[in-house]
Amino acid sequence: MKIDRIELFHVRMPLIQPWRTAYGEDAAIEAVLCRMSSGSCDGWGESSPLAAPCYSPEWAGGVMATARQWLAPQLIGKELASGEALQAELSQFKGNPFAKAVLDQAWWSLHAAISNQPLRVALGATREQAPVGADFGVCDSLDDLLRDVGGAVAAGFPRVKLKFRPGWDYDMVAAVRRQHPDHPLHIDCNSGYRLADVATFQRLDELKLEMFEQPLAHDDVADHAELQRQVETPVCLDESASSLQMVRSAIKLNSCRYVNIKPGRVGGLTVARQMHDLCQRAGIPCWVGGMLESATGVTQLAALAMLDNFVYPADIFPTSRFYHEDLAETPIELVSDERGTPSIRPLDLPPAPHPGRLASWTVERAVVAN
C-alpha cells in the first residue's frame, strides 16, 4: 500500500491520580498518535514515551519532533507491503524506537483495515482472549496499598505487580505477602538499583516472588546476568529489552528468565513480534507491557498479547483504571474468562480518538504529505 498522508498529534492525557514509580511521577500521560492514510483508508497508532526522558532516553516532545521532521517524510509516497519494509525505510535513523513505533503501529492498523481482518489475525495470533494482571504504583500509605491489592485479589486478577523503589521496598512487599501468602506477586524496579544492591534481592528471594522486573540499569544486560546468578527469583528484562540485539545478548548471557515486551519501547509491533519469536525459540516466556496508553494504543497491545509465547498475564488496563475519560472513541473494558479471571479481548481495530478530546488534549499537531 502507498502511504499518502501522515498526521501526528502530541497529546497530554490527564490521569485520575499521579502514577508513581522508581523514576518519578506523572500527573498526565504524554503520548504521540499517528493517523496514517492510504487512499480512503486510515490507520491509527500510538506511542507513549511520557513527558520526560526518565523511563527511556525518549520523551513525547522529542518523539513528535523526530517523527515530524525525519521519520514521516521518509515514508510518504512509499509502497510498504510489510512492517519489515517500513522498518527498513526507517533503519537509516539510529535508535528512537518510540518514534518509529508510532508509525509502525499506524501501518499495522492501516494494513489490517485494508485487508479487512482483525489486527490480531494480521499479526498471526490464534487466541481471542488472554488474562491480565493488576499493577500498583507507589501509594500514599501501606494501608491504601493493602486495601487495593486485596480488592484485586478478590476480583480474581491472576497476579499482582508492585512498583518497588528505595523507601517503598522490602517491608512493603513483605506486608503484601503476609496478607496474600500464596498469590502470584512480582516487583517492578524500573532500573532503580545497581548490582551493589544484590543483598536486597537475595533477601527478597524468601518472599517467593514470580520475578524481579528490571532491577538494574536500563541499558544493561551484563550486570543482570550476574544478578540472576546470585538470586533464585527469575529476573525479567523490561527497559533493557530495547532491541532484538539487546535481547539476543541477554539470551546469550543468561541475563533473564522472562522478557516484558512493550511495542513502543522496541520500535513497534513489527519488532515486538520478532522479539516474541526470538524468545519463544530460546524458551523464554514473555508478557506484554503497557505505558498507560489510551484505548487506541491498548488495542494494539491486546492484539499482540494474543500471540502464543505471551504466557504471563499482561499489563493491559481498562480505561477506568487511570482515566475519567479515554482519549479514544471506544474505551477499554475487561472481560472474564470461563474461570472468572479478568482478561482482555481485543477490538478488531484500534479505535480513533474522540474528536473533541483530541482537540482539547493536543499539545502539537503536524501533517506530512506530498
Backbone torsions as a table, in degrees:
resi	resn	phi	psi	omega
1	MET	NA	147.9	-178.8
2	LYS	-93.4	132.6	-179.8
3	ILE	-88.4	112.9	-175.0
4	ASP	-95.9	-34.0	-172.2
5	ARG	-155.0	140.1	176.6
6	ILE	-131.0	125.1	178.5
7	GLU	-116.4	129.7	-175.6
8	LEU	-116.9	141.3	179.5
9	PHE	-133.5	120.4	169.1
10	HIS	-91.1	116.7	-173.8
11	VAL	-119.6	156.8	175.7
12	ARG	-126.7	110.4	-172.4
13	MET	-104.8	114.1	-176.3
14	PRO	-69.2	133.1	178.0
15	LEU	-87.2	156.9	174.2
16	ILE	-62.7	-42.7	176.3
17	GLN	-147.8	156.8	-176.2
18	PRO	-60.0	146.4	177.6
19	TRP	-102.6	115.6	-173.5
20	ARG	-110.5	132.6	-179.6
21	THR	-138.2	-175.4	178.3
22	ALA	-66.4	-24.0	-177.8
23	TYR	-96.9	-3.6	177.5
24	GLY	147.1	-156.9	-173.4
25	GLU	-139.8	138.0	178.4
26	ASP	-124.2	126.3	174.8
27	ALA	-90.2	-17.4	176.7
28	ALA	-145.7	154.9	178.7
29	ILE	-102.3	123.8	176.9
30	GLU	-100.1	129.6	-175.9
31	ALA	-141.0	168.5	173.6
32	VAL	-122.6	128.9	176.3
33	LEU	-111.2	151.9	-179.0
34	CYS	-132.2	131.7	167.5
35	ARG	-108.1	114.6	-178.7
36	MET	-106.5	132.8	-174.5
37	SER	-121.9	140.1	171.1
38	SER	-135.2	111.6	-172.6
39	GLY	60.8	-127.1	-178.1
40	SER	-94.0	2.6	-177.4
41	CYS	-100.6	143.4	177.8
42	ASP	-122.2	151.2	169.9
43	GLY	-135.6	143.1	-178.1
44	TRP	-110.6	140.0	172.7
45	GLY	-131.3	159.4	-179.7
46	GLU	-143.8	138.0	175.9
47	SER	-133.8	131.6	-169.6
48	SER	-124.5	78.6	-178.2
49	PRO	-82.5	-4.6	-179.4
50	LEU	80.4	175.4	-170.0
51	ALA	-75.5	-33.1	-174.7
52	ALA	-123.9	154.1	179.1
53	PRO	-78.6	66.8	-177.9
54	CYS	-112.5	-40.7	173.8
55	TYR	-71.4	-42.4	177.7
56	SER	-141.8	175.5	177.3
57	PRO	-66.7	-14.1	-179.0
58	GLU	-91.7	160.5	177.6
59	TRP	-148.2	159.5	-169.3
60	ALA	-60.0	-43.5	178.9
61	GLY	-62.1	-39.4	178.2
62	GLY	-69.5	-39.5	176.7
63	VAL	-61.5	-42.5	178.6
64	MET	-60.5	-46.5	-178.7
65	ALA	-64.8	-42.8	-179.2
66	THR	-65.4	-45.3	179.7
67	ALA	-64.6	-41.3	-177.6
68	ARG	-68.5	-46.1	-171.0
69	GLN	-84.2	-34.3	-170.5
70	TRP	-120.0	-50.1	-169.9
71	LEU	-76.8	-51.0	-178.5
72	ALA	-59.7	-45.1	177.7
73	PRO	-59.2	-27.6	178.9
74	GLN	-67.8	-22.6	-175.4
75	LEU	-99.1	-22.5	-175.0
76	ILE	-62.2	130.2	179.3
77	GLY	83.4	-4.3	-178.1
78	LYS	-86.8	146.1	171.3
79	GLU	-89.2	114.2	-176.4
80	LEU	-118.2	107.2	-175.4
81	ALA	-88.3	-11.5	-176.3
82	SER	-156.0	164.1	173.2
83	GLY	-63.2	-34.4	177.7
84	GLU	-63.8	-36.2	177.3
85	ALA	-65.7	-39.9	176.7
86	LEU	-63.1	-45.2	-179.9
87	GLN	-63.0	-35.9	178.1
88	ALA	-64.4	-39.4	177.7
89	GLU	-62.7	-34.0	-176.5
90	LEU	-91.6	-3.6	-170.7
91	SER	-67.0	-21.0	178.7
92	GLN	-68.3	-19.0	-180.0
93	PHE	-93.4	121.2	-174.1
94	LYS	-76.2	138.9	173.5
95	GLY	63.1	-140.4	179.2
96	ASN	53.7	50.5	-177.6
97	PRO	-63.8	-37.0	179.6
98	PHE	-64.1	-37.9	178.8
99	ALA	-68.1	-40.3	177.5
100	LYS	-68.0	-34.7	-175.8
101	ALA	-62.0	-40.7	-175.2
102	VAL	-63.5	-32.9	178.0
103	LEU	-78.7	-41.4	178.2
104	ASP	-59.9	-44.5	-176.5
105	GLN	-71.7	-32.9	173.5
106	ALA	-66.1	-38.3	177.6
107	TRP	-60.6	-45.1	-179.1
108	TRP	-62.4	-39.9	178.0
109	SER	-65.0	-42.0	178.8
110	LEU	-65.0	-43.9	178.3
111	HIS	-59.8	-45.2	179.8
112	ALA	-64.5	-39.3	179.5
113	ALA	-65.1	-45.2	-179.7
114	ILE	-66.5	-35.4	-180.0
115	SER	-79.7	-7.8	-179.3
116	ASN	56.8	49.2	177.5
117	GLN	-141.9	153.0	176.2
118	PRO	-60.3	149.9	-179.4
119	LEU	-59.2	-40.4	-178.9
120	ARG	-61.3	-36.3	178.1
121	VAL	-69.5	-41.0	177.4
122	ALA	-59.7	-33.3	179.2
123	LEU	-78.2	-12.1	179.6
124	GLY	96.0	14.3	-178.9
125	ALA	-80.4	151.3	177.9
126	THR	-111.3	-21.4	-179.7
127	ARG	-81.3	159.9	177.9
128	GLU	-117.6	-5.9	-175.1
129	GLN	-158.0	145.8	-180.0
130	ALA	-149.1	148.4	-178.8
131	PRO	-71.9	153.9	176.4
132	VAL	-126.6	157.6	178.9
133	GLY	-104.3	178.7	176.7
134	ALA	-111.8	137.2	-177.8
135	ASP	-122.1	145.6	179.5
136	PHE	-136.6	125.7	175.3
137	GLY	-79.6	-171.3	177.4
138	VAL	-69.9	123.8	-175.4
139	CYS	-97.2	168.1	177.6
140	ASP	-67.4	-29.2	179.7
141	SER	-152.3	159.2	176.6
142	LEU	-64.9	-35.7	178.1
143	ASP	-60.5	-40.9	177.9
144	ASP	-61.3	-44.3	-179.5
145	LEU	-62.9	-46.9	-178.5
146	LEU	-61.9	-37.6	176.5
147	ARG	-63.4	-46.1	-176.7
148	ASP	-68.8	-41.1	178.0
149	VAL	-64.1	-42.0	177.4
150	GLY	-57.9	-39.4	177.4
151	GLY	-65.2	-39.2	179.8
152	ALA	-67.6	-41.4	178.7
153	VAL	-64.6	-43.5	179.2
154	ALA	-63.0	-31.3	179.9
155	ALA	-77.9	-6.3	175.2
156	GLY	94.6	9.9	178.3
157	PHE	-62.1	130.1	-170.3
158	PRO	-75.9	-13.6	174.1
159	ARG	-156.2	158.8	-179.4
160	VAL	-125.6	133.3	177.2
161	LYS	-111.4	134.2	-177.3
162	LEU	-120.1	125.6	172.7
163	LYS	-66.6	140.2	-168.7
164	PHE	-134.8	124.1	178.2
165	ARG	-153.4	162.6	179.0
166	PRO	-52.5	129.2	-176.5
167	GLY	92.2	-15.4	176.9
168	TRP	-137.6	70.4	-164.3
169	ASP	-135.4	-118.2	-169.7
170	TYR	-57.0	-48.5	-176.5
171	ASP	-61.3	-35.9	177.8
172	MET	-63.9	-48.9	-178.3
173	VAL	-66.0	-39.8	179.7
174	ALA	-62.4	-37.1	178.8
175	ALA	-65.8	-41.2	177.5
176	VAL	-65.5	-41.1	-179.9
177	ARG	-64.5	-37.8	177.1
178	ARG	-62.5	-40.4	-179.5
179	GLN	-70.7	-30.9	-175.8
180	HIS	-134.2	77.0	-171.0
181	PRO	-64.7	-21.7	-174.7
182	ASP	-119.0	-4.3	-174.7
183	HIS	-78.6	137.7	177.4
184	PRO	-60.5	123.5	178.7
185	LEU	-129.4	149.1	166.1
186	HIS	-146.8	163.4	-178.9
187	ILE	-112.9	149.9	177.1
188	ASP	-120.8	115.6	-173.1
189	CYS	-95.8	-12.8	178.9
190	ASN	46.4	45.9	174.5
191	SER	65.7	24.2	-172.9
192	GLY	-83.6	-0.8	-174.1
193	TYR	-130.6	171.8	178.1
194	ARG	-130.6	169.6	-176.2
195	LEU	-59.4	-27.8	176.8
196	ALA	-61.3	-16.0	179.9
197	ASP	-92.7	19.2	-174.9
198	VAL	-56.1	-33.9	-179.5
199	ALA	-61.4	-33.5	176.8
200	THR	-59.2	-43.7	-176.6
201	PHE	-78.1	-32.0	174.7
202	GLN	-64.9	-36.5	176.6
203	ARG	-66.5	-36.7	179.6
204	LEU	-67.7	-21.6	179.0
205	ASP	-52.9	-33.9	-176.0
206	GLU	-67.6	-16.8	-178.1
207	LEU	-88.0	-1.8	173.6
208	LYS	54.5	58.7	177.8
209	LEU	-84.9	160.1	178.5
210	GLU	-71.2	-35.1	-177.9
211	MET	-170.9	161.2	165.9
212	PHE	-105.3	109.7	-178.5
213	GLU	-86.6	124.7	176.4
214	GLN	40.9	63.7	180.0
215	PRO	-70.4	-33.6	-170.8
216	LEU	-110.3	-167.6	-169.5
217	ALA	-55.5	149.4	-173.9
218	HIS	-66.4	-22.0	-176.4
219	ASP	-113.3	23.4	-174.0
220	ASP	-115.7	141.1	164.5
221	VAL	-125.1	-22.6	-177.4
222	ALA	-68.0	-49.6	179.4
223	ASP	-66.9	-32.6	175.2
224	HIS	-62.5	-36.8	177.1
225	ALA	-63.4	-41.2	178.7
226	GLU	-67.3	-41.7	176.8
227	LEU	-60.4	-44.7	-178.8
228	GLN	-60.7	-32.8	177.5
229	ARG	-68.3	-23.8	-173.3
230	GLN	-103.0	-1.6	178.8
231	VAL	-128.4	158.4	177.9
232	GLU	-88.1	-33.2	-177.7
233	THR	-68.9	137.1	177.3
234	PRO	-60.3	139.8	171.0
235	VAL	-91.5	138.2	175.2
236	CYS	-116.7	131.5	175.0
237	LEU	-92.2	137.0	175.2
238	ASP	-124.3	-86.0	-178.6
239	GLU	-55.3	-35.0	-178.9
240	SER	-72.1	-21.3	178.7
241	ALA	-85.2	64.7	-169.9
242	SER	-95.4	-10.5	-178.5
243	SER	-159.3	166.4	175.6
244	LEU	-60.4	-39.2	-178.7
245	GLN	-65.8	-40.1	178.2
246	MET	-64.4	-38.9	179.0
247	VAL	-70.0	-38.0	174.6
248	ARG	-58.7	-43.4	179.3
249	SER	-64.5	-41.9	179.7
250	ALA	-62.6	-40.7	178.0
251	ILE	-64.1	-44.4	-179.3
252	LYS	-62.6	-36.7	-177.2
253	LEU	-89.3	-4.7	-173.8
254	ASN	58.5	47.2	-176.6
255	SER	-79.0	-15.6	-173.8
256	CYS	-158.5	165.4	173.8
257	ARG	-120.5	-2.0	172.5
258	TYR	-142.5	157.3	171.9
259	VAL	-134.1	128.7	172.5
260	ASN	-91.3	123.9	-178.9
261	ILE	-111.3	116.0	173.7
262	LYS	-109.5	117.3	-177.8
263	PRO	-53.8	-40.4	179.5
264	GLY	-61.5	-41.7	-176.5
265	ARG	-68.3	-27.9	-173.1
266	VAL	-103.0	-5.7	177.5
267	GLY	112.8	4.6	175.8
268	GLY	123.6	179.5	-177.3
269	LEU	-65.1	-32.6	179.4
270	THR	-59.6	-51.2	-178.9
271	VAL	-71.1	-36.9	178.6
272	ALA	-58.9	-42.0	179.0
273	ARG	-67.5	-39.4	176.9
274	GLN	-63.6	-39.9	179.3
275	MET	-66.5	-41.4	175.0
276	HIS	-56.0	-46.6	-177.9
277	ASP	-65.7	-40.5	178.5
278	LEU	-61.6	-46.5	179.4
279	CYS	-65.9	-38.0	179.3
280	GLN	-61.4	-42.5	178.4
281	ARG	-64.8	-30.9	-179.3
282	ALA	-86.7	-2.8	-179.5
283	GLY	76.1	24.7	179.4
284	ILE	-106.4	114.8	179.9
285	PRO	-69.5	152.0	-177.2
286	CYS	-124.6	169.0	169.8
287	TRP	-150.5	156.3	-176.3
288	VAL	-91.6	128.9	176.3
289	GLY	-106.7	158.1	179.8
290	GLY	-125.9	167.9	179.8
291	MET	-125.4	34.4	179.4
292	LEU	60.3	40.9	178.8
293	GLU	-67.4	164.8	168.6
294	SER	-72.4	177.8	179.8
295	ALA	-61.3	-24.2	176.4
296	THR	-61.0	-49.9	179.1
297	GLY	-75.4	-36.1	-178.2
298	VAL	-63.4	-35.9	177.4
299	THR	-60.5	-35.7	176.7
300	GLN	-69.1	-40.2	175.8
301	LEU	-60.8	-43.9	-176.8
302	ALA	-65.0	-40.1	177.7
303	ALA	-62.6	-42.1	178.2
304	LEU	-63.1	-39.5	-176.3
305	ALA	-65.3	-10.1	178.3
306	MET	-79.9	-8.8	177.4
307	LEU	-69.0	153.4	-165.2
308	ASP	-65.2	-33.9	-173.9
309	ASN	-88.1	4.4	171.8
310	PHE	-87.3	86.6	-170.3
311	VAL	-103.7	-19.0	177.9
312	TYR	-91.1	140.5	-176.7
313	PRO	-53.8	136.9	-169.9
314	ALA	-80.3	159.6	169.4
315	ASP	-90.4	76.2	178.2
316	ILE	-129.5	127.4	-168.2
317	PHE	-120.8	148.3	172.4
318	PRO	-70.3	153.7	179.5
319	THR	-52.1	-41.9	-174.1
320	SER	-65.5	-15.4	-179.4
321	ARG	-67.6	-34.3	-174.2
322	PHE	-127.1	-19.8	-171.2
323	TYR	-127.3	138.4	170.1
324	HIS	-66.8	-41.4	176.1
325	GLU	-133.3	138.8	176.0
326	ASP	-81.5	146.3	174.0
327	LEU	-62.8	-32.9	-175.7
328	ALA	-78.5	158.4	177.1
329	GLU	-61.6	-39.9	-176.4
330	THR	-112.2	114.3	178.8
331	PRO	-70.0	163.9	178.2
332	ILE	-94.8	130.7	174.9
333	GLU	-127.3	145.5	176.6
334	LEU	-85.2	159.4	175.0
335	VAL	-123.3	177.1	176.3
336	SER	-116.3	140.8	174.9
337	ASP	-82.6	-170.8	-174.4
338	GLU	-66.2	-18.6	177.8
339	ARG	-96.9	1.2	-178.6
340	GLY	85.4	11.6	-179.3
341	THR	-78.7	129.5	175.6
342	PRO	-57.8	131.0	-173.2
343	SER	-141.9	167.8	175.7
344	ILE	-116.7	135.4	172.7
345	ARG	-120.1	111.2	-171.0
346	PRO	-68.3	146.1	168.4
347	LEU	-65.6	158.3	-178.8
348	ASP	-62.7	-41.6	-179.4
349	LEU	-137.3	151.2	176.6
350	PRO	-60.2	129.6	179.9
351	PRO	-71.1	147.3	175.7
352	ALA	-70.6	153.9	174.2
353	PRO	-63.6	153.0	173.1
354	HIS	-69.8	125.4	-173.6
355	PRO	-55.3	-43.5	-178.3
356	GLY	-66.7	-46.1	179.3
357	ARG	-67.6	-36.6	177.2
358	LEU	-61.2	-44.3	179.1
359	ALA	-63.9	-40.1	-176.7
360	SER	-71.9	-36.2	-172.7
361	TRP	-98.9	1.6	-179.9
362	THR	-78.2	127.9	175.8
363	VAL	-87.7	-37.9	-178.6
364	GLU	-153.7	144.7	178.6
365	ARG	-131.9	146.7	177.7
366	ALA	-147.1	147.8	175.5
367	VAL	-121.6	131.7	175.8
368	VAL	-121.8	120.9	-178.2
369	ALA	-157.7	165.3	175.6
370	ASN	-70.0	NA	NA
